[in-house]
Amino acid sequence: MVINPTKVHIPDEDQENIIKKMKEILNSGQLTLGPYTKEFENKISNITSDQYVTAVSSGTSALEIVALTFNLKDKEVIIPSNTFVATATPFLRVGSKIRFADCDPFYGSITLEEVKRLHTKDTRAVVIVHIGGIIAPDSLLIKKYCEDNDLILIEDAAHALGSSILGKPAGTLGEVGTFSFYPTKIVTSGEGGAITTKNYNLSEESRIYRDQGKVDFYNNYHTHVGSNWRLSELHAILGIFQLDRINEFIERRSKVVKAYLDQIKSEKIKIVTPPPGSESNWYKVMAIVENGISRDELKVKLSQEGVKCGGEVYTAPCHTQPIFKNTTKSSFPNSEYFSNQHLCLPVSVVMSDDELSYVCEKLNNRLALI
Ligand SMILES: Cc1ncc(COP(=O)(O)O)c(C=O)c1O
């Protein structure tokens, strides 16, 4: 048996309807920023407590726009080291001083303690990331700290559409949230992203940046140095069909996790479950392998038996990346520990019960040999 790390699921009936809609779009001639982009935004707004939503071409463009809207040149921005480079590169590009933060060794996410340690008079913003869809456990504490200290809280919720804490959806915790609809995510538009905010002015500004800095789609009056960060109608229609299934997808992913929790017997591995009061969308099923066991060797052995684990989040923390060599000199023991010791178990909405049992059996057997 071969179990793949993940699989995009676009049910056959949806594929037929998407193709019909795509034909309609092609015949309409309005291929970008049209009614389907609006509908895509409205559906994201429904999932994120009626925030203003700006659909964009990727999670990266969402962050590029956010970095521009806050005027962060020469300002310090605290960013977790354990994240994808695109959380940080937009801030580097606008001339911010990046201060990387170490992470919690179990959840892989930024902590209040680190935010406090790094906070200086030049700090203007803090970015939190919900690694693997698990809400960063200190999110609400960091939110309060940012409010009390006049810091902008930016939520890179690329992984976390549908996750929540105390009933508050990911993407609504900070001044602004960003999402990705890349094909590995729990719902996809092929490529795509979104910016969510309660702040109307900020939302209008992100729309301007999205479309070459123009105040209005129909004229060529440029007030901002924007770019082409638009989402096409063809991407939007795929995203709409996927968003309609988000609850069903999260439910199935939760069942996958329940099976892992029930069937993995080894004490040498611990599945990362959401902190109290929060719900995960289970973008990733992360598990921490006991110190002293090589995650990489375990991954190779499992792969030889057909169990293909997913890509880590992340294999190399940002502070180790050459592009950030001038930004940081601290050490990040917890980020490095998390990077080395976490394993992402296969997860998809089409995984069968037999496949799940197979993964658990191989994992239990392999760990028993170590
Ligand atoms: C934490 C995080 N932020 C931002 C992004 C960028 O999203 P995209 O690939 O849609 O540009 C990713 C990509 O997966 C990510 O993992």
The ligand as a MOL file (V3000), in Angstrom:
LIG
                    3D

  0  0  0     0  0            999 V3000
M  V30 BEGIN CTAB
M  V30 COUNTS 16 16 0 0 0
M  V30 BEGIN ATOM
M  V30 1 C 2.8040 30.3730 6.9400 0
M  V30 2 C 2.6850 30.7150 5.4880 0
M  V30 3 N 2.5500 31.9970 5.1330 0
M  V30 4 C 2.4290 32.3620 3.8440 0
M  V30 5 C 2.4350 31.4360 2.8330 0
M  V30 6 C 2.3450 31.8780 1.4090 0
M  V30 7 O 1.1790 31.4190 0.7640 0
M  V30 8 P 1.1500 31.2100 -0.8200 0
M  V30 9 O 1.8690 29.9580 -1.1360 0
M  V30 10 O -0.3100 31.1320 -1.1470 0
M  V30 11 O 1.7830 32.4000 -1.4330 0
M  V30 12 C 2.5730 30.0860 3.1490 0
M  V30 13 C 2.5720 29.0820 2.0850 0
M  V30 14 O 2.1970 27.9830 2.2360 0
M  V30 15 C 2.7090 29.7130 4.5040 0
M  V30 16 O 2.8770 28.4360 4.8550 0
M  V30 END ATOM
M  V30 BEGIN BOND
M  V30 1 1 1 2
M  V30 2 1 2 3
M  V30 3 2 2 15
M  V30 4 2 3 4
M  V30 5 1 4 5
M  V30 6 1 5 6
M  V30 7 2 5 12
M  V30 8 1 6 7
M  V30 9 1 7 8
M  V30 10 2 8 9
M  V30 11 1 8 10
M  V30 12 1 8 11
M  V30 13 1 12 13
M  V30 14 1 12 15
M  V30 15 2 13 14
M  V30 16 1 15 16
M  V30 END BOND
M  V30 END CTAB
M  END
